[in-house]
Amino acid sequence: MDDGQLYAKILGLKTPWTVSKVDVKEKELVVHVWIERRRGSGDLPCPRCRRGCSVYDHREREWRHLDTMQFETRLHAHVPRVECPTHGVLQVEVPWAGPRSRFTMLFERSAIDWLMEASVQAVSRRLGVSWDESWTIMRRAVERGLERRQIDELREIGVDEKSFQRRHDYVTVVNDLSGSRVLYVADDRKQQSLEAFWAMGLTEAQRGGIEAIAMDMWDPYVRATEKCIPDAGKKIVFDRYHIMAHLNAAVDKVRRTESRELRERGDDRLVGTKYDWLRNPANFGDDEWRKFGRLRRSNLKVARAWAIKDTATNLWSYFYEGAARTFFRRWYYWATHSKLAPVIGVARMLKRRLENILTFIKHPVTNAASEGVNSKIQWIRYKARGFRNRANFKTAIYFHCGRLDLYPLPAHTKV
């Protein structure tokens, strides 16, 4: 078997495609493989309509392939272009690469596997391609995956925002809570951001079949959902963890104010205790809990705020709405008579939002159901060390969290 036959076998070439020449550049550590299509093979199909067409001309193309041992491998071919009466002059498909790609399908598959595991910078170095070329491979993979994706039935949806680079610069992320996958990523966190998802092609039956939508208490998301989803008021569930984040923020405001007042009097009891007040009690070790006990049982204002916050978690343990309302009424009285302005503010906000907090009893969903997705998005941000633009951030979320079919398929393969 000569070099041409070897590479034809490796590339899986079939008639009329064949390897005409292999040129090994030892100093450059590059192998150039020349492929040709035998002339006189009849009309060629239009890549869009598959109609047989006459050859218009040939254009030289080059593709990066998987390395041969330590040698970089590049494929070359004079690819025919056909003249279709309907679609004009188009390049025919080749069996080793997708349309408009500078890489073979096998190279793209390898790059996708690497990109799943490592940063774009690391993959670029490992494969010997540019940063932009790595992103192009990722972007093409996402485009393929979104085209192939089937959304049959949606029951539980999570809506969340993720910050992009700077504070107050967000993208809206819509999750399928049951399938643990990202369905949609939109710029900003405006009403139009979420409306675009509801209108992206979901049928009326699909929108009506949604049973629960977990989200933050963010009015633009609420308005978008009420506008597009039947009986939205009975389906919106204000996310428990966002609510607790508001209460934690109130506790921290109380701590900061009180710590400043105490330090002025030479009392440093609250110095370095910020995260003790914000931690979930279940995450304390025995010694840490005992040490923290001296603070939480004290007459400090922050201890009172912490007790109010900690007691609020019981709201999500009720199975009956009447009992939950009774609990909230008592808790609300305690919070609003605490003389702690940050706590009072959050309590009043929760009272205004109570109806869609209590929908949790019927639909016990939270965005924590997408905790794996959320942690992966945090990993994406860390791994990328910042994104050049928001489009790349959105692409990376789809790539890693969309559970998409990302790999290129050979020509004529049906999805």
N, C-alpha and C positions, 0 to 999 in steps of 0.2 A: 504494500500500500504506500503510494507516494504522498507527499505533503498535501497536494490538492485533494486527494481522496480522503485523507485523514480529516482535514478541516471540513470537507463536505459532510462527512459522517458526523463530526462533532456538532456542526450547525444544523443538522437534520435537513439538508437541502435535497430537494427532489426535482426531477425534470419539470420544467426546462431550465431550472437554476443549477449552476455548477461553479466550482472553483477553478478559475483559469490560471492563477499564479499566486505563489506565496513568496514574499520577500522578507527575509530576516535581517534586520539591522542590528548587528551585535553591539556596536558601540553605543547606539541610542537605546538598546534594550527594548526594541519595538518590532512587532511582527505585523506586516501589512498583508492582508488577504484580499485578493481581487476576485470578485464574483461577477459572473455574466449570465445573461439570459440568452439562450440560444435563439438565433433569428429564425424566422419562418415558422413560428409556433402558432400562427393564426392570430385572429383578433384577440384583444385583451379586454377584460371587463372594466367598465367604469367603476371606480371605487365607491360611488354613491348609489347608482341604480343597477349595477351589475350587467348592464347592456354591453354586448360585444362592440368594441370600437377599434378603429385603426390607429396605429402608432403615429403620434405627432412628431416627437423627437426624443432624445435621451439626455438626461442630466446626470452629471457625476455627483455622487453623494458619498459621505463617509460616516461611519458609526464606530463608537467605542464599544468593544466587546470585553468579556471577562478575560483576565490575564491568562496567558499561556506560560505556566511556571512563573518565572520572574520577569517575563516579557509582557509589556503592554501590547494588547492586540487591537488592531484597527481594521475594519472591513471597508472595502471600496467597491462601488458598483456604478455602472452607467444605467440608471433606472429609466425605463420608458415612461413617457407621458402620452396619454391618449386624448383624442378629441371627441368628446361626447356631444351629440347634437343638443342635449338638454342642459348639461352642466358645464360645458366648455372644456378647456384643456386642464387635465388633472394628472397627477403622478399616480401610477398604479401602486397597489400594495405590494410590499415585500414580506416574505414569511418570517424574517428574523427581527423586524423592528416595527413599531407602531407608526402611524402617520405623524409627520413633522417632528419625529424624535431623532436626536443625534446619538442615541444609545440603543443597543440591541435589547430585546425583551428580557433576555437572560441577565444582562447587566442591570437593567432596571429592577428586576426581581431581587437581585442581590443587594442593590442599593436600598430598596425598600426594607428588606430585612435588617440591614445595618441601621437605617434611620429609626426603626422601631426601638432599637436598643441604645443608641448613642446620640450625641448632639450633632447638629448639622456641621459644625466646625470639625469635629472628630471624624465624621464620615468623609468629609471632603479631603482631609489629610490622608485617611486610610485608602481611599479609592483613587486619589490623584486627580480629583475634579475640582472645579471652582465652587465657591460658596453658592453662587447664583445657579450653577448647574444642579447642585444638590436640591435646592429649593424648587427648581423646575421639575425635577423628578417627583418630589413630594406633591407639588401642585397638580401635576398630571395624574398622579395616583388618586388624589382626592376627587378630581373631576370625573374619573372613571367610576369611582365608588359611588358618588352621588347619582350618576346616570343610571347605575345598575340597581340602586337601593329600592327595595319594595317596602312600603308602609301599609300593612294590611289592617291592623287593629291597634288602636291606642286607648288605653284605659286610664293610666295615671301619668301625669305630666309634671315635671318640675321646671320652674322658671327661676333663673338666678342671674346675677350680674357678676362679671369678673373684671378686675381692674387691669388695664393695659398700660404698662410703663409708669405713667404718672398718676397721682391721685386724681380722682374725679374724671378719669378717662376710662370708659368702660366698654365692654361688649356684653350683649345679652345672650345667654346660653339657655337653650331649651333641651331638657333631657326626657327621654323615655324612662320613667322610673322602673317599670317592670323589666325592660330590656337592658337597663344599665348602659345606655348609649346616648350620645349627643345627636339630636335631630337637626338642630339649627343654631347658627351663630350669626348675630346681627350687630352692626355698629351701634354704639351708644346704648342707653337704656330708656329710650323714649317710647311713647305710645305706639308710634309707627314701627319701632323695632320689633315689638311682639305681634302687632297686626300683620306684619309681613309673613310671619310663620303661619298664622291661622289661614292666610290666603295663599300659601305657597303651593297649593294643589290638593289639600285635604278635601275630601268630599263632604257634603252635608251630613251624610251618615257617619263618617269618621268623626267630625266635630261633635255631633250629637252623642256619639258613643263614649266620649271622654267622661269619666266619672269623677275625677279629682284632679285639681291643679294646685300644687304646692308653690307658694311664692312669698316673697318679702311683702311687707305692707307698703308697697310703692304704688301710688295712685296711677301713674301711666300704665303700669301692667294691669291693674284692676280695670281701668277703663277699656283697654284693648280687649281684655277677656270678656267683659260684659257686652261689648259691642259685637263680638264674633261667636261666642259660645252660648248655646241655649241653656237657660237656667243656671247661668254662671254663678249667681249668688249662692246657690246650694252646693257648688262644686269647688269654689275657691277655698283653699286651706292656707291660712297664714302660717308660714313655716315656724315651727317651734324654736329652732336654733337661731333664727333671726330675732325672734322675740326675746330670747334669753340674751342675745348680744346687746339689745337695747337696755335690758336690766343690768347687765354687767357694766355697760358704759355709765349708767347712773351710779352704780356702786363706786366705780373708779373716780367719778367726779367728786363724790362725797369724800372719798379717801384723800384725794389731792388737796381739797380745801382744808380738811381737818389736819392733815399732816403739816401743812404750812402753818396753821395756827399753833399746833403743838410745838413745832421747832422754834417758833418765836419765844416760847416759854421754856425752852431747853429740854423738851420731851421728844425723844426720837423713836418712840415705840413703832411708828408706822413706816419708818425709813426702810426701804428694801422689801416691803411686804406686798407690793402691787399684785404680783401674780398669785399670792396666797388667796387673795379675795376673789380672784377670777377663776381659779381652778375648780374643776368638778370634784366634789368631796370624794367620789369613788377613786380618784387618782392619787389621793394622799396615802403615804405609808403610815403605819401605826405611830411612829415617833413624830412624823410631821404633823399628823392630826392632833396629837396631844399638845405639841408646841403651839399649833394654831389655835387650840382650844382656849388658851389664856387670853387671846385677843378676841375671839368671837363671843366669849362669855362676858366680856368687859362692858363698861357703859359707854364705849366709844360710839360716835354717830355711825361710823362705817360698819360697826358690828350690827347695829340695828338695820342699816341698809342691806347688809349681807343676809340677815335673817329673813327679811321681806323677800329678797330675790330668791333665796333657797326654798322658801315655802311656796313660791309661785310655781315651782316645778311640779307640784302635786296636781295642778290643774289638768295635766295630760294623763293622769292615772284614773280618771273617772270614766265609767261606762254609760252613765245616764246623764242626759243633758240637765235635768232638774237639779241633781246633786252638784253638778259642775257649776251651775249658775249660783247656787247657794254658797259654794266655796268661794267663787269669785267675788260675790257681794261682800263677804266678810273680809277677804283679803284686800279688796279695794278700800274698805273703810280704814283698815289698819295702815295701808300705804299712804292714803291721802291725809291721814292724821299724824303722820310721822314727823312732820316739820322738816322734811328733807326735800328741798325743791326738785332736785333731779329725779328722785323716786316718784314724787307726786306727778311730775310731767309725764313720765312713762306710764304710770297707772291710768291717767286720764286718756292717754292715747290708746291703751289696751281696751278701755271701756268703749271707746268709739268703734273699735274694731272687733268687739267681742263676738258678733255673730259668725264671722269667718275665722275666728279662733276656735269656736266650739264645733265647727264642721269637722274638726279632727276626730270627734267622737264617732261620727258615721264613716269618715274616710281617714283612717289613721296613717296618713302619709306625711313625709317630710323630705326635704332635699337631702337629708342624710342617707336616704335610700340610694342616692348617687354619690355616696362618700368616696367610692373608688374612682369615679369620674372626676370629682372635685380634687382629690389628692393628685390625680394624674395631671390635671391642669396646672396645679402648683408645681409639679415636677417639670412640666413643659416650660414654665416661666423660668425656673431655676436653670434648667439645662441649656436654654437658649441664651442666657445672660443678656436678655433684652432683645427686642425685635426691631428690625429696621422700619417696619410699618405694621399697621394693624391687620392688613390682609394676610401677612405671614403668620401672625398669631392665630387668626381664625383658621387658616389652613392647617396649622399644627394641631389645633383642637380636633378638627374633623379627622385628621390622619391618625391620631393616637386614641381618640375617644369615640369615634363614630361607628366603630365595628363595621367598617366598610370592606367591600371586596376590592382591594387596591391593585392587584397584580394585572399586568397587561396580558391580553389573550392573543393567540395567533390569529392571523387574518381569517375572516369568514366564520370564526367561532361565535356561536350564538350564546348570549347570556341567559 
